[in-house]
Amino acid sequence: MARLRAEAHLPRSPLTQDLAPEFDAANRQIETLQRKAAKPRPYRFVIEQADAD
């Protein structure tokens, strides 16, 4: 995603090509963090009888 944005905002710039490996590494790190944050967590339901006040 970062590479696509850079190419859109800096078309034909040598800077975009120079930074491409860093963009790819940053994307991998972001995707890893997103997967960790979105990972399902264990949960426990407790069902109790309500008072009939």
N, C-alpha and C positions, 0 to 999 in steps of 0.2 A: 504494500500500500504506500509506504513512504517513497519507494522508487517511482511509482506511478505519479504521485503528486509532484515529486521533484522534476520529472520529465515534462509534466504539464506546465509547470511554472518556469522551468529553465530549459526550454527546448534547445537541443543541439549544444548544450553547454558541456565542456569537458569536465567541469566540476561534478556533474551528475554521474558521469562514468567513474570518476575517481572515488566517489562516495558510495557507489553501488554495493560493495561488500558490507559496508557499515549499515546501510539501509536494511539489507537482508538479515544481518545479525540482530538489529533492533526489532525487526518484525518478528523474528523467532522468539525473542525475549518477551515481547508483548503478548504473543499468542500463548506462550507458556503460562504467563501470569493470568491471562483471561481464563485459560482452562482450569487452573488451580482455584480461581475465585468462583467459577461456575460449577465446580465439582459438587455433586450431591453430598449432603452431610447426613449423618445418621440422625434419626429422630425417634421419639418415643411418645406414644399417645397414652394418656391415662384417662380412663372413663370412670367417673364417679357418679353416684346417684345424687341428684339435686334435692335440696330440702323442699318440701311441699308447703312452705309458709304461705 
